Amino acid sequence: MTKQIMVGSVPVGGGAPVAIQSMCSTPTDDVEATVAQIHRLEAAGCEIIRVAVPDMAAAKAVGRIREQISIPLVVDIHFNYKLALECIAAGADKVRINPGNIGSEERVKAVADACRAKHIPIRIGVNGGSLEKELLAKYGRVTPQALVDSAFGHIRLLNKFDFDDICVSLKSSSVPITMQAYRLMSEQSNYPLHLGVTEAGTPTMGVIKSAMGIGGLLALGIGDTFRVTLTADPCEEIVAAKRILQAAGLRQDGPNLISCPTCGRTRINLIPLANQVEERLKTVEKPITVAVMGCIVNGPGEASAADVGIAGGNGFGFVFRKGEIVSRQVPEEQLVDELFRVIDQL
C-alpha cells in the first residue's frame, strides 16, 4: 500500500478512494472564467483541479481562485521557482513541479521549505517528452526504467532538503511504456501515484488509450489518483474518468449501463433504444446496473446480474428485475418508459 498525502481535504494514497483530477483550459489570470470552469468540473465529479501557472499574473490569481472554490487546487509550475513560492503563499493545496527544471538546488530547497511550512505536498511530474539528456543517452530512448530513474533522481533531491510529502507521475504518450513505468515504480517505492497517459488525443482515441493505461493499472491495484487527458472540454475528462473507475470496479456513484452488441436474433431497434436509456440515466443517481438486451431468448438470463433491464422482441419487449420478468409484451415505443417506471420503484 502506498503512503498517504493530503491534497487539501482529499486524501491520496494509503487506501483512500482513487481521486479524479482535471486541469483548467482557461487562462489562469482570468479568474472569473477559471472559477466558472472549476465549478462546472466539480459538478461533473472532479475532486482535485489543477491550473497552469506560466507567469506571475497567473500566480497572483491563484489566491482569488482558491477563495471561490471548494475542491483542492494544484498549481502547475515549470522553470520559475518564484511562481511556486507565490502560489504556495496564496494558498495552493499542491504543487506540481519537475525539480530538475526550476534551477539550482537552492531554488528547489526554497520550494521544499515553503511547502513543508504549509504542509503542502509536491507532485514530481516525470514526462517522456522532457526526460533528462543523460538518461536519454544512457538508455538510448524513453524507456520505463528511464522514467523511473528520473523520478528517483527528483525524489533524492527533495529528500536532501528533508521533504518527502511526495506524489509521483510517470507519463508517456505510449500506453505500454506508461504502464510498465508505473508498475516498476509501484514495485520500488510506496509513494502515491498519479496516473495518466499524456497527450492521449481527442476523445475518439484518447478515451481508449486512457482506459487501457489508467484502467489497466487500476485493475492491477496500481494508482491513487489520475487525470484523463483529452483534447476536449475538460468536463469530458471527468465523464471518461468516472466510467474508467466503474469499469475497474472501484466506484459506482450512479447507474452502470450494460447492453448487448446486437446479432442476427435482434428484432428490435436496439441501438437508438440503448442511446435513449443512456441519456435518461444521466438524471438517475441510484448505484444500479441497467441492461438493454436485444433478444428475449437470452437477454434476461445473460443480464441476470443487472438490477433491472429490458429485452427486445419483434416490436415489443420485456422488462425484468434480477433476471425475473416483471412486464411482458410491452410495445417497443413504451419500453423505455416502462423501464424507468420500474427503476423509480427500486
C-alpha positions as CSV (number, residue, x, y, z in Angstrom):
1,M,0.0,0.0,0.0
2,T,1.2,3.5,-0.8
3,K,1.7,6.1,1.9
4,Q,-0.9,8.8,2.1
5,I,-0.7,12.5,1.4
6,M,-3.4,15.1,1.8
7,V,-4.2,17.4,-1.1
8,G,-6.3,19.9,0.8
9,S,-9.1,17.9,2.3
10,V,-8.7,15.0,-0.2
11,P,-6.6,12.0,0.9
12,V,-4.5,10.5,-1.8
13,G,-2.9,7.0,-1.3
14,G,-2.9,4.8,1.7
15,G,-6.1,3.0,0.6
16,A,-8.2,6.2,0.1
17,P,-10.6,6.1,-2.8
18,V,-8.9,6.9,-6.1
19,A,-9.4,10.7,-6.7
20,I,-10.4,12.1,-10.1
21,Q,-8.5,15.1,-11.4
22,S,-8.6,17.5,-14.3
23,M,-6.9,20.7,-15.4
24,C,-8.5,24.0,-16.4
25,S,-8.2,25.1,-20.0
26,T,-8.9,28.8,-19.2
27,P,-6.2,31.4,-18.8
28,T,-5.5,31.2,-15.1
29,D,-5.3,35.0,-14.8
30,D,-8.9,35.2,-16.0
31,V,-10.2,34.5,-12.5
32,E,-13.9,34.7,-13.4
33,A,-13.6,32.2,-16.3
34,T,-11.4,29.8,-14.4
35,V,-13.7,29.8,-11.3
36,A,-16.7,29.2,-13.6
37,Q,-15.0,26.2,-15.2
38,I,-13.9,24.8,-11.9
39,H,-17.5,24.9,-10.7
40,R,-18.6,23.0,-13.8
41,L,-15.9,20.4,-13.3
42,E,-16.8,20.0,-9.7
43,A,-20.4,19.5,-10.6
44,A,-19.4,16.9,-13.1
45,G,-17.4,15.0,-10.4
46,C,-13.9,16.4,-10.4
47,E,-12.3,16.1,-7.0
48,I,-8.9,17.9,-7.5
49,I,-8.3,20.6,-10.0
50,R,-5.0,21.9,-11.5
51,V,-4.2,25.2,-13.1
52,A,-1.3,26.3,-15.2
53,V,0.9,29.0,-13.8
54,P,3.1,30.2,-16.7
55,D,3.7,33.7,-15.3
56,M,3.4,36.0,-12.3
57,A,-0.1,37.2,-13.4
58,A,-1.3,33.6,-13.2
59,A,0.4,33.1,-9.8
60,K,-1.2,36.2,-8.4
61,A,-4.6,35.0,-9.5
62,V,-4.3,31.7,-7.5
63,G,-5.4,33.2,-4.2
64,R,-8.5,34.7,-5.7
65,I,-9.4,31.5,-7.4
66,R,-8.8,29.5,-4.2
67,E,-11.2,31.7,-2.2
68,Q,-14.1,30.9,-4.6
69,I,-13.8,27.1,-5.0
70,S,-14.2,24.2,-2.6
71,I,-12.1,21.4,-4.2
72,P,-8.3,21.3,-3.8
73,L,-6.3,23.5,-6.1
74,V,-3.0,22.2,-7.7
75,V,-0.6,24.6,-9.4
76,D,1.5,23.5,-12.4
77,I,4.9,25.1,-12.3
78,H,7.8,25.0,-14.8
79,F,11.2,26.7,-14.8
80,N,10.4,29.7,-12.4
81,Y,10.6,28.7,-8.7
82,K,9.3,32.2,-7.7
83,L,6.0,31.3,-9.3
84,A,5.8,28.3,-6.9
85,L,6.6,30.4,-3.9
86,E,3.9,32.9,-4.9
87,C,1.3,30.2,-5.3
88,I,2.2,28.5,-2.0
89,A,1.8,31.8,-0.2
90,A,-1.5,32.3,-1.9
91,G,-3.0,29.0,-0.6
92,A,-2.4,26.4,-3.3
93,D,-3.1,22.9,-2.0
94,K,-0.4,21.1,-4.0
95,V,2.5,22.0,-6.3
96,R,3.3,20.1,-9.4
97,I,6.9,20.6,-10.4
98,N,9.8,18.9,-12.2
99,P,12.6,19.7,-9.7
100,G,15.1,19.3,-12.5
101,N,13.9,22.3,-14.5
102,I,13.5,25.0,-11.9
103,G,17.1,25.8,-11.5
104,S,19.7,25.4,-8.8
105,E,19.4,23.2,-5.7
106,E,18.9,26.3,-3.6
107,R,15.8,27.1,-5.6
108,V,14.5,23.6,-5.1
109,K,15.2,23.9,-1.4
110,A,13.3,27.2,-1.3
111,V,10.2,25.5,-2.8
112,A,10.6,22.4,-0.5
113,D,10.9,24.6,2.6
114,A,7.8,26.7,1.7
115,C,5.7,23.5,1.0
116,R,6.9,21.9,4.3
117,A,5.9,25.0,6.3
118,K,2.4,25.0,4.8
119,H,2.1,21.2,4.8
120,I,1.6,21.2,1.0
121,P,2.6,18.1,-1.0
122,I,4.6,18.1,-4.2
123,R,3.9,16.1,-7.3
124,I,7.0,15.1,-9.2
125,G,5.8,15.1,-12.7
126,V,8.1,13.0,-14.9
127,N,7.2,13.1,-18.6
128,G,8.7,11.2,-21.5
129,G,8.8,14.3,-23.6
130,S,11.1,16.1,-21.1
131,L,13.4,13.4,-19.9
132,E,16.9,14.4,-18.9
133,K,19.5,14.2,-21.6
134,E,21.8,12.0,-19.6
135,L,19.0,9.4,-19.2
136,L,18.2,9.5,-22.9
137,A,21.9,9.0,-23.6
138,K,22.1,6.1,-21.1
139,Y,19.0,4.2,-22.4
140,G,19.0,5.5,-26.0
141,R,15.4,6.5,-25.9
142,V,12.4,6.9,-23.5
143,T,12.0,3.7,-21.6
144,P,10.1,2.7,-18.5
145,Q,13.2,2.4,-16.4
146,A,14.5,5.8,-17.6
147,L,11.2,7.4,-16.4
148,V,11.6,5.6,-13.0
149,D,15.3,6.7,-12.7
150,S,14.2,10.3,-13.4
151,A,11.6,10.1,-10.7
152,F,14.1,8.7,-8.1
153,G,16.6,11.4,-9.0
154,H,14.0,14.1,-8.2
155,I,12.9,12.3,-5.1
156,R,16.5,12.2,-3.8
157,L,16.8,15.9,-4.5
158,L,13.7,16.7,-2.4
159,N,14.8,14.2,0.3
160,K,18.1,16.0,0.5
161,F,16.1,19.0,1.8
162,D,14.1,16.9,4.3
163,F,11.0,16.8,2.1
164,D,9.1,13.6,1.5
165,D,5.5,14.6,1.2
166,I,5.6,13.5,-2.4
167,C,3.3,12.1,-5.2
168,V,4.8,10.8,-8.4
169,S,3.6,10.6,-12.0
170,L,5.5,9.0,-14.9
171,K,3.6,9.8,-18.1
172,S,4.3,9.0,-21.7
173,S,2.1,9.2,-24.8
174,S,2.9,5.4,-25.2
175,V,0.5,3.3,-23.3
176,P,2.8,0.3,-22.9
177,I,5.7,2.5,-21.7
178,T,3.5,4.3,-19.3
179,M,2.1,1.1,-17.8
180,Q,5.5,-0.5,-17.4
181,A,6.9,2.6,-15.8
182,Y,4.1,2.7,-13.2
183,R,4.5,-1.0,-12.5
184,L,8.2,-0.6,-11.9
185,M,7.6,2.4,-9.7
186,S,5.0,0.6,-7.6
187,E,7.4,-2.2,-7.0
188,Q,10.3,0.0,-6.0
189,S,8.6,2.6,-3.8
190,N,5.5,3.4,-1.7
191,Y,4.9,6.9,-3.0
192,P,1.3,7.6,-4.1
193,L,1.0,7.5,-7.8
194,H,-0.8,10.0,-10.1
195,L,-1.8,8.1,-13.2
196,G,-2.1,9.4,-16.7
197,V,-1.3,8.8,-20.4
198,T,-0.1,12.2,-21.6
199,E,-1.1,13.7,-24.9
200,A,-3.7,11.0,-25.3
201,G,-5.5,12.9,-28.1
202,T,-9.1,13.6,-29.0
203,P,-11.9,11.7,-27.2
204,T,-12.1,9.1,-30.0
205,M,-8.7,7.7,-29.3
206,G,-7.8,9.4,-26.1
207,V,-10.5,7.6,-24.1
208,I,-9.3,4.3,-25.4
209,K,-5.7,5.0,-24.5
210,S,-6.7,6.2,-21.0
211,A,-9.0,3.3,-20.4
212,M,-6.2,0.9,-21.4
213,G,-3.4,2.6,-19.5
214,I,-5.1,4.1,-16.5
215,G,-7.9,1.4,-16.2
216,G,-5.4,-1.4,-16.7
217,L,-3.2,-0.1,-13.9
218,L,-6.2,0.5,-11.6
219,A,-7.4,-3.1,-12.2
220,L,-3.9,-4.3,-11.1
221,G,-4.3,-2.2,-7.9
222,I,-1.8,0.5,-9.0
223,G,-2.7,4.2,-8.8
224,D,-4.1,6.6,-6.2
225,T,-5.3,9.5,-8.3
226,F,-5.5,10.2,-12.1
227,R,-6.3,12.6,-14.9
228,V,-7.7,11.5,-18.3
229,T,-6.1,14.0,-20.7
230,L,-8.3,14.8,-23.7
231,T,-8.2,17.4,-26.4
232,A,-11.7,18.4,-25.5
233,D,-13.8,20.3,-22.9
234,P,-12.3,19.1,-19.5
235,C,-15.7,18.0,-18.4
236,E,-15.4,15.2,-20.9
237,E,-12.3,14.1,-19.0
238,I,-14.4,13.7,-15.9
239,V,-17.1,11.6,-17.7
240,A,-14.4,9.3,-19.0
241,A,-12.7,9.1,-15.6
242,K,-15.9,8.1,-13.8
243,R,-16.5,5.4,-16.5
244,I,-13.0,4.1,-16.1
245,L,-13.5,3.8,-12.3
246,Q,-16.8,2.0,-12.9
247,A,-15.2,-0.4,-15.4
248,A,-12.3,-1.1,-13.0
249,G,-14.9,-1.9,-10.2
250,L,-13.6,0.9,-8.0
251,R,-16.6,3.1,-7.9
252,Q,-20.3,3.2,-8.7
253,D,-21.6,6.7,-8.0
254,G,-24.5,6.2,-10.3
255,P,-26.0,3.8,-12.8
256,N,-24.0,1.4,-14.9
257,L,-25.4,0.6,-18.3
258,I,-24.7,-2.7,-20.0
259,S,-26.0,-3.5,-23.4
260,C,-25.5,-6.3,-26.0
261,P,-23.8,-5.7,-29.3
262,T,-26.8,-6.9,-31.3
263,C,-26.7,-10.0,-33.5
264,G,-28.9,-11.8,-36.1
265,R,-31.5,-12.6,-33.4
266,T,-32.2,-8.9,-32.7
267,R,-35.7,-7.9,-33.9
268,I,-35.9,-4.5,-32.1
269,N,-34.3,-1.2,-32.9
270,L,-31.7,-1.7,-30.2
271,I,-29.1,1.0,-30.9
272,P,-31.4,4.1,-30.5
273,L,-33.1,2.3,-27.6
274,A,-29.8,1.9,-25.8
275,N,-28.9,5.5,-26.5
276,Q,-32.2,6.7,-25.2
277,V,-31.8,4.7,-22.0
278,E,-28.2,6.1,-21.6
279,E,-29.5,9.7,-22.0
280,R,-32.3,9.3,-19.4
281,L,-29.9,7.6,-16.9
282,K,-27.9,10.8,-16.7
283,T,-30.6,12.1,-14.2
284,V,-30.5,8.9,-12.1
285,E,-28.2,8.8,-9.1
286,K,-29.0,5.2,-7.9
287,P,-26.0,2.9,-7.9
288,I,-27.7,0.3,-10.1
289,T,-26.9,-1.8,-13.2
290,V,-29.3,-1.4,-16.1
291,A,-29.3,-3.8,-19.0
292,V,-30.5,-3.2,-22.6
293,M,-30.6,-6.5,-24.4
294,G,-31.7,-7.2,-28.0
295,C,-33.0,-10.7,-27.6
296,I,-35.9,-12.0,-25.5
297,V,-34.5,-15.6,-25.7
298,N,-31.2,-15.0,-23.9
299,G,-31.4,-11.3,-22.7
300,P,-32.8,-11.7,-19.2
301,G,-30.6,-14.7,-18.5
302,E,-27.4,-13.1,-19.8
303,A,-28.1,-9.9,-17.9
304,S,-29.4,-11.6,-14.7
305,A,-26.9,-9.8,-12.6
306,A,-28.4,-6.5,-13.7
307,D,-30.8,-4.8,-11.2
308,V,-33.2,-4.0,-14.0
309,G,-33.3,-4.2,-17.8
310,I,-35.2,-4.6,-21.0
311,A,-35.0,-7.3,-23.6
312,G,-36.4,-6.7,-27.1
313,G,-38.6,-8.9,-29.3
314,N,-40.3,-8.2,-32.6
315,G,-41.9,-4.8,-32.0
316,F,-42.2,-5.4,-28.3
317,G,-40.1,-6.4,-25.3
318,F,-39.9,-7.5,-21.6
319,V,-38.8,-5.6,-18.6
320,F,-37.0,-7.7,-16.0
321,R,-35.5,-7.3,-12.5
322,K,-32.7,-9.6,-11.4
323,G,-33.5,-11.9,-14.4
324,E,-37.2,-12.2,-13.5
325,I,-39.7,-10.7,-16.0
326,V,-41.9,-8.1,-14.4
327,S,-43.6,-6.6,-17.5
328,R,-44.4,-8.7,-20.6
329,Q,-45.3,-7.9,-24.2
330,V,-44.6,-4.1,-23.7
331,P,-44.8,-2.3,-27.1
332,E,-41.4,-1.1,-28.3
333,E,-42.3,2.6,-28.1
334,Q,-43.3,2.1,-24.4
335,L,-40.3,0.0,-23.3
336,V,-38.1,2.9,-22.1
337,D,-40.9,4.5,-20.1
338,E,-41.8,1.2,-18.5
339,L,-38.2,0.5,-17.7
340,F,-37.9,3.8,-15.9
341,R,-41.2,3.2,-14.1
342,V,-39.6,0.1,-12.6
343,I,-36.3,2.0,-11.9
344,D,-38.3,4.6,-9.9
345,Q,-39.6,1.7,-7.7
346,L,-36.1,0.5,-6.8
